[in-house]
Amino acid sequence: MNKDVINFAGNPIYVSRGNEIASTKELDHLRNINKIFIENNKTLKLSESSHIFKDKQLKNIEQILLNNFNDYKKDVLQINDSFYICNSWCTLQTKGGSHHNHVHPNAIFSAVYYAKAEKSVLIFYLDRSKLQENFHFSYEIKNYNIYNSCSWSVEVNAGDVIIFPGHLRHQSPVCEIDERIIVSSSFFVKGKLGDQNTYNDIYLNG
């Protein structure tokens, strides 16, 4: 697998390529569970369940996301805390469809697996660039980079995994192929945080 980290204004965006591509049976199952049209948008469907990893047909995809998240936690974030998948869902976009700009509430981190995609992108957004955090000036940009940009695009294909902080605004642009199928999950921390010696210990049950 090919792994990379994009430090977008201090937000660690993890990109993993070369993961196992979804099988025909997995794709058929994902198509069947996507039944809800979002906001009367006939080109974007959402799974009925927000816990699709309860389906035994998706255990392999769940494991792909878990393996990548563990790498993200240990090698990128360099933390030992425990996390669990609190939500899992799927979206299906047909040609011409897109997924609006949004965030994932109640999630510390979010992970996305591209079950079916081809030369697509995931776009991340900031209200201000890193350069504008303290003084919101409108600079004349010579070349866009992670310091002076308010948005950043990551190219994705089938089998790719992207993990990012759940508060980071993102969007899937117009789908150029017949369908784009995305499996997503949210992660939350569990167990003990802090230390009683510094009077800040807390216990969270997952």
Long-range contacts (C-beta under 8 A, 24 or more apart in sequence): 3-71, 5-76, 6-146, 6-152, 6-154, 7-146, 8-124, 8-126, 8-146, 8-149, 8-152, 8-168, 9-126, 9-129, 9-130, 9-133, 9-146, 9-147, 10-130, 11-124, 11-164, 11-165, 11-168, 12-72, 12-76, 12-77, 12-164, 12-165, 13-124, 13-152, 13-154, 13-162, 13-163, 13-164, 13-168, 14-68, 14-71, 14-72, 14-76, 14-161, 14-162, 14-163, 14-164, 15-154, 15-160, 15-161, 15-162, 16-68, 16-71, 16-160, 16-161, 16-162, 16-163, 17-157, 17-159, 17-160, 18-159, 19-64, 19-68, 19-113, 19-159, 19-160, 19-161, 20-60, 20-64, 20-159, 21-158, 21-159, 22-61, 22-115, 22-116, 22-158, 22-159, 22-181, 23-60, 25-57, 26-57, 26-58, 26-60, 26-61, 26-115, 27-115, 27-116, 27-181, 29-55, 29-57, 29-58, 30-58, 30-90, 30-92, 30-115, 30-181, 30-183, 31-92, 31-181, 33-90, 34-90, 34-91, 34-92, 34-181, 38-99, 39-100, 41-97, 43-93, 43-94, 43-95, 43-96, 43-97, 43-98, 43-175, 44-91, 44-92, 44-93, 44-94, 44-97, 44-98, 44-99, 45-91, 45-92, 45-93, 46-89, 46-90, 46-91, 46-92, 47-89, 47-90, 47-91, 49-89, 50-87, 50-88, 50-89, 51-87, 51-88, 52-88, 52-89, 52-90, 52-183, 53-85, 53-88, 53-185, 58-88, 58-183, 61-113, 61-115, 61-183, 62-88, 62-185, 64-113, 64-161, 65-111, 65-113, 65-161, 65-183, 65-185, 68-111, 68-161, 68-163, 69-109, 69-111, 69-163, 69-187, 72-109, 72-163, 81-189, 81-191, 81-193, 82-189, 82-190, 82-191, 82-206, 83-108, 83-109, 83-187, 83-188, 83-189, 83-190, 83-206, 84-187, 84-188, 84-190, 84-206, 85-185, 85-186, 85-187, 86-186, 86-187, 86-188, 86-206, 87-185, 87-186, 88-183, 88-184, 88-185, 88-186, 89-183, 89-184, 89-185, 90-115, 90-181, 90-182, 90-183, 90-184, 91-172, 91-181, 91-182, 91-184, 92-179, 92-180, 92-181, 92-182, 93-172, 93-175, 93-179, 93-180, 93-181, 93-182, 94-175, 94-178, 94-179, 95-175, 95-176, 95-177, 95-178, 95-179, 96-174, 96-175, 97-174, 97-175, 97-180, 98-171, 98-172, 98-173, 98-174, 98-175, 99-171, 99-172, 99-182, 100-171, 101-125, 101-169, 101-170, 101-171, 102-169, 102-170, 102-171, 103-166, 103-167, 103-168, 103-169, 103-170, 104-166, 104-167, 104-184, 104-186, 105-166, 106-166, 106-186, 106-188, 107-166, 107-186, 107-187, 107-188, 108-165, 108-166, 108-186, 108-187, 108-188, 108-189, 109-163, 109-164, 109-165, 109-166, 109-186, 109-187, 110-163, 110-164, 110-165, 110-166, 110-184, 110-185, 110-186, 110-187, 111-161, 111-162, 111-163, 111-184, 111-185, 111-186, 111-187, 112-161, 112-162, 112-163, 112-182, 112-183, 112-184, 113-159, 113-160, 113-161, 113-182, 113-183, 113-184, 114-156, 114-157, 114-158, 114-159, 114-160, 114-161, 114-180, 114-181, 114-182, 115-158, 115-181, 115-182, 115-183, 116-158, 116-179, 116-180, 116-181, 117-156, 117-157, 117-158, 117-160, 117-177, 117-180, 117-181, 117-182, 118-157, 118-158, 118-176, 118-177, 119-155, 119-157, 119-176, 120-155, 120-156, 120-157, 120-172, 120-173, 120-175, 120-176, 120-177, 120-180, 121-153, 121-154, 121-155, 121-156, 121-172, 121-173, 122-153, 122-154, 122-156, 122-162, 122-170, 122-171, 122-172, 123-151, 123-152, 123-153, 123-154, 123-170, 123-171, 123-172, 123-173, 124-151, 124-152, 124-153, 124-154, 124-164, 124-168, 124-169, 124-170, 125-150, 125-151, 125-168, 125-169, 125-170, 125-171, 126-150, 126-151, 126-169
